[in-house]
Amino acid sequence: MQNQDPAAEINAEDQLIHDTEETNTEAPELNEEATPELSVEEKLQQENAALNDKYLRLFAEFDNYKRRTQKERIELLQTAGKDVITSLLPVLDDFDRANKAMESATDIASINEGVNLIHTKLKNTLAQKGLKEIESSNTVFDTDNHEAITKIPAPTEDLKGKVVDTLEKGYTLNDKVIRFAKVVVGS
C-alpha cells in the first residue's frame, strides 16, 4: 500500500485521530450516564411503588364496593315482598271479616257475594302489581306458556294441537311467566 497518495495517508490519519477523539469524548458521557442509570432505577422503583399503592387502593375500593352491594342485595331481598304483602293486607282483613260473618250468617247468597267481592279485590290488587292470567282454553298449545299434563283424543277436529282443558291457571308477572298453565292437550 505504499503506492497510495501521501495526501490520502494524511487524510486517513486525521480521520483516525478524529474518530479516537470522538470515542474519548463519548466515554465520559457513558460514565455520566452510569449515574443517571441509578436514578432511572430509583425512578422505576418509585413508579413501581406508586403503582402498587394505586393497585392496593383500587383493590380495597372494589372490595368495599362488593361488600356494600352484597349488603344492599340482602336488604332488598329481605324487603322485596314488603310492597306486595302490604297491599294484600286489606284482602286478608276482608277474609277475616268474612269468616267472622259466616259463623253467624244464615243467608248463603250474601256470603257468596262477599267471597266474590274479596276474590275480585285480590285479583285487582295482584293485577296492579303486574300479575296477569295466561289465557289457555281453546288456544294453540305453546310450550312457552303451557305445561302439558296429558293428551287426549280431540273431541272435534279443530281442537287437535290445542288446549282442551286447563287444570291449573298460569300466570305472568310483568310479561315473564312465573307459573306455567297445566293443561290437557287434544291430539
C-alpha positions as CSV (number, residue, x, y, z in Angstrom):
1,M,0.0,0.0,0.0
2,Q,2.9,2.2,-0.3
3,N,1.7,3.4,-3.7
4,Q,-1.1,5.4,-2.1
5,D,-1.2,9.1,-2.3
6,P,0.5,10.9,0.6
7,A,-2.4,13.3,0.9
8,A,-4.7,10.3,1.3
9,E,-2.5,8.9,4.1
10,I,-2.6,12.2,5.9
11,N,-6.4,12.3,5.5
12,A,-6.7,8.8,6.8
13,E,-4.5,9.6,9.9
14,D,-6.6,12.7,10.5
15,Q,-9.8,10.6,10.3
16,L,-8.3,8.0,12.7
17,I,-7.4,10.8,15.2
18,H,-10.8,12.4,14.8
19,D,-12.5,9.0,15.4
20,T,-10.4,8.5,18.5
21,E,-11.3,11.9,19.9
22,E,-15.0,11.1,19.3
23,T,-14.6,7.8,21.2
24,N,-12.8,9.6,24.0
25,T,-15.5,12.2,24.2
26,E,-18.2,9.5,24.3
27,A,-16.5,7.6,27.1
28,P,-17.1,10.4,29.7
29,E,-20.7,10.6,28.6
30,L,-21.1,6.8,29.3
31,N,-19.7,7.4,32.7
32,E,-22.1,10.3,33.2
33,E,-24.9,8.0,32.1
34,A,-24.0,5.4,34.7
35,T,-25.0,7.7,37.5
36,P,-28.4,8.6,35.8
37,E,-29.0,4.8,35.4
38,L,-29.2,4.6,39.2
39,S,-31.7,7.5,39.2
40,V,-33.7,5.7,36.4
41,E,-33.7,2.6,38.5
42,E,-34.8,4.6,41.5
43,K,-37.5,6.3,39.3
44,L,-38.7,2.8,38.3
45,Q,-38.8,1.7,41.9
46,Q,-40.8,4.8,42.9
47,E,-43.1,4.3,39.9
48,N,-43.5,0.6,40.9
49,A,-44.3,1.6,44.5
50,A,-46.8,4.2,43.3
51,L,-48.5,1.6,41.0
52,N,-48.6,-0.9,43.8
53,D,-50.1,1.6,46.1
54,K,-52.7,2.5,43.4
55,Y,-53.4,-1.2,42.9
56,L,-53.9,-1.8,46.6
57,R,-56.2,1.2,46.9
58,L,-58.2,0.1,43.9
59,F,-58.5,-3.4,45.2
60,A,-59.6,-2.1,48.6
61,E,-62.2,0.2,47.0
62,F,-63.5,-2.7,44.9
63,D,-63.7,-4.9,47.9
64,N,-65.7,-2.3,49.8
65,Y,-68.0,-1.9,46.7
66,K,-68.6,-5.7,46.7
67,R,-69.5,-5.7,50.4
68,R,-71.7,-2.7,50.0
69,T,-73.6,-4.1,47.1
70,Q,-73.9,-7.5,48.8
71,K,-75.4,-5.8,51.9
72,E,-77.8,-3.8,49.7
73,R,-78.9,-7.0,47.8
74,I,-79.6,-8.8,51.1
75,E,-81.6,-5.8,52.4
76,L,-83.5,-5.8,49.1
77,L,-84.3,-9.5,49.3
78,Q,-85.5,-9.1,52.8
79,T,-87.9,-6.3,52.0
80,A,-88.7,-7.2,48.3
81,G,-92.1,-8.6,49.1
82,K,-93.0,-5.8,51.6
83,D,-94.9,-3.8,49.0
84,V,-96.9,-6.8,47.8
85,I,-97.7,-8.0,51.3
86,T,-98.7,-4.6,52.4
87,S,-101.1,-4.3,49.5
88,L,-102.6,-7.7,50.3
89,L,-103.3,-6.9,54.0
90,P,-106.7,-5.3,53.3
91,V,-107.7,-8.5,51.4
92,L,-106.6,-10.6,54.4
93,D,-108.7,-8.3,56.7
94,D,-111.7,-8.8,54.4
95,F,-111.3,-12.6,54.6
96,D,-111.1,-12.3,58.4
97,R,-114.4,-10.3,58.4
98,A,-116.0,-12.8,56.0
99,N,-115.0,-15.7,58.3
100,K,-116.5,-14.0,61.3
101,A,-119.7,-13.2,59.3
102,M,-120.0,-16.8,58.1
103,E,-120.2,-18.1,61.7
104,S,-123.5,-16.3,62.3
105,A,-124.9,-16.0,58.8
106,T,-127.9,-17.8,57.6
107,D,-128.1,-16.2,54.1
108,I,-125.8,-18.1,51.8
109,A,-126.3,-15.6,48.9
110,S,-124.8,-12.8,50.9
111,I,-121.8,-14.9,51.9
112,N,-121.3,-15.9,48.3
113,E,-121.5,-12.3,47.2
114,G,-118.9,-11.3,49.9
115,V,-116.5,-14.0,48.9
116,N,-116.8,-12.9,45.2
117,L,-116.1,-9.3,46.2
118,I,-113.0,-10.4,48.1
119,H,-111.8,-12.6,45.2
120,T,-112.2,-9.6,42.8
121,K,-110.4,-7.3,45.2
122,L,-107.5,-9.8,45.4
123,K,-107.3,-10.2,41.6
124,N,-107.3,-6.4,41.1
125,T,-104.6,-5.9,43.7
126,L,-102.4,-8.5,42.1
127,A,-103.1,-7.1,38.6
128,Q,-101.9,-3.7,39.9
129,K,-98.6,-5.4,40.8
130,G,-98.2,-6.8,37.3
131,L,-99.8,-10.2,37.6
132,K,-101.7,-11.4,34.5
133,E,-103.5,-14.7,33.9
134,I,-102.4,-16.7,30.9
135,E,-105.3,-17.5,28.6
136,S,-105.3,-21.2,27.8
137,S,-108.6,-22.6,26.9
138,N,-109.1,-23.4,23.1
139,T,-105.7,-21.8,22.3
140,V,-102.8,-23.5,20.4
141,F,-100.6,-25.4,22.8
142,D,-97.5,-23.3,23.4
143,T,-94.6,-24.7,25.5
144,D,-93.6,-21.1,26.4
145,N,-96.8,-20.7,28.4
146,H,-98.2,-24.2,28.9
147,E,-97.2,-27.4,30.6
148,A,-99.0,-30.5,29.1
149,I,-100.2,-32.8,31.8
150,T,-101.8,-35.3,29.4
151,K,-103.0,-35.7,25.8
152,I,-106.5,-36.9,25.0
153,P,-108.2,-37.6,21.7
154,A,-109.6,-34.3,20.5
155,P,-113.4,-34.1,20.8
156,T,-113.5,-32.2,17.5
157,E,-111.1,-31.9,14.6
158,D,-110.5,-28.2,15.3
159,L,-109.2,-28.9,18.8
160,K,-106.2,-31.0,17.6
161,G,-103.0,-29.5,19.0
162,K,-105.0,-27.1,21.1
163,V,-105.7,-26.8,24.8
164,V,-108.8,-28.8,25.6
165,D,-108.9,-28.2,29.4
166,T,-107.0,-26.1,31.9
167,L,-106.2,-27.9,35.2
168,E,-104.3,-25.1,36.8
169,K,-104.1,-21.5,35.6
170,G,-100.8,-20.0,34.5
171,Y,-99.6,-16.5,35.4
172,T,-97.1,-13.9,34.2
173,L,-95.6,-11.2,36.2
174,N,-94.6,-8.2,34.2
175,D,-94.7,-10.3,31.0
176,K,-92.5,-13.0,32.4
177,V,-94.0,-16.5,33.1
178,I,-93.9,-17.2,36.8
179,R,-96.2,-20.3,36.6
180,F,-97.0,-22.4,33.5
181,A,-100.6,-23.3,32.9
182,K,-101.1,-27.0,33.4
183,V,-103.3,-28.1,30.5
184,V,-104.8,-31.1,28.7
185,V,-104.0,-31.1,25.0
186,G,-106.1,-32.6,22.2
187,S,-104.4,-35.0,19.8
